[in-house]
Amino acid sequence: MSGVRVLVGTKKGAFVLTSDGKRQGWEVDGPHFGGWEMYHIKGSPADPNRLYASQSTGWFGQLIQRSNDGGKTWEPVGNKFVYEGEPGTHKYYDGTSRPFEFKRVWHLEPSLTDPDTVYAGVEDAAIFRSTDGGSSWHELPGLRQHQTAPDWAPGAGGMCLHTIIQDPKNPRRLFAAISAAGAFRSDDAGETWQPINRGLHSQGIPDPDAPVGHCVHRIALHPSRPNVLFMQKHWDVMRTDDAGGSWREISGNLPTDFGFPIDVHAHEPETIYVVPIKSDSEHYPPDGKLRVYRSRSGGDEWEPLTKGLPQRDVYLNVLRDAMSVDSLDPCGIYFGTSGGQVYASADAGDSWTPIVRDLPAVLSVEVQTLP
Amino acid sequence: MIRVVLPTHLRRLAQVGGEVQLEVQGQATQQSVLDALEESYPMLRGTIRDQVSHQRRAFIRFFACEQDVSLEPPDQPLPDAVASGAEPLLVIGAMAGGMMGS
């Protein structure tokens, strides 16, 4: 019988939540790496038992862990992230120029086809790749060496490369997103990159329509239509139908269009999910109600999903990597909160139940659909 | 034989219980001890000092014979009591419990 495995990264360790295809009863395994910040854990689409995890603390720096048995056991692998050539500079919060300096890995994106190949999105913003199962890492320097990089500046969380998407129909095409530089696309397997921010409008930067400088929080696509991307920007929910050639706003009737995660239904490419957050200075849902919003029309028209979610006194956040969908039918949706809850819906968002309520603050949620 | 006491997180990472005992070639200095430590426990590379510059991580301290030797030059000899194994070199995660909203 098929099942799911939910990989949860928290501020104090990693947890592995498993269930059968009904997704009603759950086993909770963890914490793994108790006390460490687990920014992201993700499994290989080519080998579901191969997992990669980003482990760090302010004391001991960055580690990468690898599992070959679905998270039962782990081994530390390579953690040497060195920028290629001259690091160059970027803008700091105060407008001065500072050299790029590696701080941590925000996101790990295993290859769609090779379990030993995995991409890492890091702070200060750059993309690395390993082709030996995480043992060694090499930067794809074309992104950090883009002519606009000296003008990139950090978002409030640091200058992180937090989103990496592989085009399932074109192995040479990659998408990446950086807070607060914007979205980028490579059509040559990561060698060169171009900003894809036309149509984004950000009032927090001197030129609201600038080619770079936009605080993109998250991008998602449906594998059947890789030219259609959905974006949760700092403010604004956006969509492109031409792989980033131009974006248009689809915030529609959302109560607020600030937020972090965005994801797409596994079987309905026009069904998307966001978690509206009150504002950039108030990182909690509006009206004290935890509501996921779903659009079944590819944006513009949104409906609140509340069944099973607390509708009073909710003042927590859902971070950019903390939402995921499984590929069962009906599609399962999962998200984790800064309050330590992980909620699951086994009916595409119509109703929700907490899998766990009292974990450390959740940084990331990824789900694997198991055969 | 040099004795090194690691903080809890690094003991778990290196899968060691108590003290680590190391054979150090030549003079016992911070650098030579860390070289030997990382040679024996490669998973510790990058956790105490930067892998390229070898600069001590900001929140790591080295204590020896009730002295903080963190700011001593890496190639300065450690106290005789550490070099002889009478006293351990303590690798400490600095007290910074409130940092980063922990």
Interface residues (C-beta under 8 A of the other chain):
Chain A: K11 G35 W36 T57 G58 W59 F60 G61 Q62 L63 P76 N79 K80 V82
Chain B: P7 H9 L10 L13 M43 R45 G46 T47 I48 Q51 V52 R57 A58 F59 I60 G93 A94 A96 M99 M100 G101 S102
